[in-house]
Amino acid sequence: MTPARGDHDARRSEVSEGVWRVLSTRGFEGLTLRAVAAELGASTGLLTHYFPNKKALLSHALEELDRRSATRPRRAAPADGSPPPPPGLARLRAALLDVLPLDGAAVAGNRIWVGSWDVALADPDLALAHAGRYGRSREALTAHVVEAQRLGELPADADPADLAAGAQAFALGLVVQALFAPGEFPAERQVALLDGHLATLAR
């Protein structure tokens, strides 16, 4: 009997969560069908029923992580009913804060993303998917920059796409430093460094 579509999707999502747990604790070197199966208490045969190989497993897991990241509560759009930050520089700041590993969940997610870079650089399909994700993020940041320029919070003569790209690069660089040296880059220092960067943009 063929499983219902909802059961199939739920099982794939469950497998993805197993992949994320393996990645966040063992990295990509430790990602194998056997390791994920052990994490789920299942057989490797069950995994290959849903994913024919490791690449398919990884690709789906990253797509699912991307989807969940996009739909999780954001500082720029709180889910608890509290008002979002005002448009412009405050909303740009909120979007960049959402990138940083400021809590346990964000640390785990960033460990997976950063760990995936090496694999993606060696795989054209994964590289293209990553480029698309970062491109969409820059577009969203650019919109916040444009609004900040309109409000006089950022220099009007600067290229908004360049400001957004620079801000994204700063945040991603801070992510890497915080992951490798969490004791040196606790959450409060990450926030302070980001605020300092944004202050230089506003001059």
Phi, psi and omega in degrees: 000129180285130180295150178299152182304319180297321177295320180298313181294321180296321180292320177298320179294320178297319177296319179302318180296324175297319177299314181299320181295320178295315181297318185288337181256330186241348182075181184289334177297329182267002182277108175224161176300322180296317181295319179293318179300317179296321179298324182269352185067036183233180179264157176295333177298325178295319180297314183291344174294326182262330182225118186291337182204176184297320181298316179297321178299312182293316182300314180295319181299319179291322177296319179292319177297320178298316180297315181293323178298321182289334184256356180287159179304137182240152176296329180282345180213073185301141180270351184271009178090352178289151184293143176288161175297154181296156179300157177103222187298322180296322180284327173299314178301316181298319180295322179287325176298326179294341179279329191284151177279074186269347177215179185301317181295319180291326176297313181298315180297317180291327175300321179292313181298311182295320178296332182282346185299315182298316179295317182295324180296335180264000182230113184303321182293313178293324178298317180296319179296318178296316179302320178296319180297312181290329176295317178295323177296318178296323178299316179295317178296322180299321179298321177293322178297314180303317180293321178296323176295318179298326181275358180080015181273339177229152182304129183288338184271359179275149177287117184298325179295323178291319178298318180294317179296319179294320179294320178296316180298319179298313182297317181293323176296322178292324176303311182299314181298318181292327179289321182279331182225067184299329179293329179276338184233064175294170185305316184295326178287322176302314180298316180297318179294319178297316180297323178295320178297315180295326178296324178292327178293328184281350183287000000 
